[in-house]
Amino acid sequence: MAVQTSAEAPIPVGEVSRLIGGWIDRLGAVWVEGQITQLSRRPGFGVVFLTLRDPAHDVSVRVTCYRAVFDKVADVISEGARVVVFAKPEWYAPRGELSLRATEIRAVGVGELLLRLERLKRALTAEGLFAEARKRRLPFLPRCVGLVTGRASAAERDVLRNARLRWPAVQFSVRNVAVQGVHAVPQVIEAVRELDADADVEVIVVARGGGSVEDLLPFSDELLVRAVAACGTPVVSAIGHEPDSPLLDLVADLRASTPTDAAKRVVPDVGEELARVRQLRDRARWVLASRIDREERGLAAARSRPVLAEPHRMVDGRAEELQALLGRSRRTLAHLLDRARGDLEHTRARVVALSPAATLRRGYAVLQRADGAAVREPEDVADGDVLRARVAGGAFAVTVGERPPAGGIG
């Protein structure tokens, strides 16, 4: 209902703002499409601020939403992206500003595809299909390389030509399949499973040239991702160019930035390997020569030592020491014997000097009774006793005669 006003009966600005707010509240929530021109996510804030613009009519409107609403699509939208927003118009009366309070945001076109892929990526990541622990190392020199690619495609030529330039003897088992469209996923899955079942194939390369997000969409298909994850043979993903990143890159054992890069990754370069062999051989020779030279110097140094240069010098030195000790021992023994001989002769002289025989040689005699006892006192014999007199020259018998008076000599 129109408000009746006139120059004489105007209404205040606040009333106008209030009436506009009432009319906007009756509008209710609406779906709005536009392009994001400004995006503000302040750290620590629970609200995200957007500016949504209609390029056709050059009209912009401010949009706010809770961070939880924006985080659902934060990985696939940014400034410049087209989105569809479910929001309720709000009128801020104090400043007379119109804004939209969004409760849901959806990406449009490519953004919607990317959002679905991001959700699938999160689900498969939670299952562990992209874990680094699952990835296997490629063989150094595979007997046969399996190649899944489009028929007569540039990707096939790049892989075959570059691989054979690096290692001419490399063998390929090629499976030509559709690489885009509705038949791409089942054909690629079938080719991968066939090559995985072939015992001669030691590595599988899935290659395709660049393209739009929609063209590369088959290589992010869940069935294909699970089929590659179930392979027992290492798989190399070579899809598109460097910026392209389908889910196959994440589940493969190795991601190559281009088909040419895949050829360089799966086989070694014969020239580089020969150069490496020569380098290692030269290094081994140098190490061996250095070791021999070091050992020769050590041996020469050992041989130059006196103990080895003149081994008899030590023996001669010990012989001289032995002779010196032997002479010393002989001199010591002779000295000891001389001293013992002198002691013995001195003792012998004393013994001889003190022996009864020496006394007898000086003219003394020893008288013995018949029982052999020596006569020491005159009272020990009687007149007429026969005694044995022992002198220096022998012995004879004597008879006791008259004894002289006391004090006399008989």
HELIX and SHEET records of a PDB file:
HELIX    1   1 VAL A   13  ASP A   25  1                                  13    
HELIX    2   2 ARG A   67  ASP A   71  1                                   5    
HELIX    3   3 VAL A  110  GLU A  127  1                                  18    
HELIX    4   4 GLU A  132  ARG A  134  5                                   3    
HELIX    5   5 ALA A  154  ARG A  166  1                                  13    
HELIX    6   6 ALA A  184  ALA A  197  1                                  14    
HELIX    7   7 LEU A  217  SER A  220  5                                   4    
HELIX    8   8 GLU A  222  ALA A  229  1                                   8    
HELIX    9   9 LEU A  247  VAL A  251  1                                   5    
HELIX   10  10 PRO A  259  VAL A  266  1                                   8    
HELIX   11  11 VAL A  270  ARG A  303  1                                  34    
HELIX   12  12 PRO A  306  ALA A  309  1                                   4    
HELIX   13  13 PRO A  311  LEU A  354  1                                  44    
HELIX   14  14 PRO A  356  ARG A  361  1                                   6    
HELIX   15  15 PRO A  378  ASP A  380  5                                   3    
SHEET    1   A 6 VAL A  30  SER A  40  0                                        
SHEET    2   A 6 VAL A  47  ASP A  54 -1                                        
SHEET    3   A 6 VAL A  59  TYR A  66 -1                                        
SHEET    4   A 6 GLU A  97  ALA A 107  1                                        
SHEET    5   A 6 ARG A  82  TYR A  92 -1                                        
SHEET    6   A 6 VAL A  30  SER A  40 -1                                        
SHEET    1   B 5 GLN A 171  ASN A 176  0                                        
SHEET    2   B 5 CYS A 144  THR A 149  1                                        
SHEET    3   B 5 VAL A 201  ARG A 208  1                                        
SHEET    4   B 5 VAL A 235  ILE A 239  1                                        
SHEET    5   B 5 LEU A 254  ARG A 255  1                                        
SHEET    1   C 3 VAL A 366  GLN A 368  0                                        
SHEET    2   C 3 VAL A 386  VAL A 391 -1                                        
SHEET    3   C 3 GLY A 394  THR A 399 -1                                        
END                                                                             
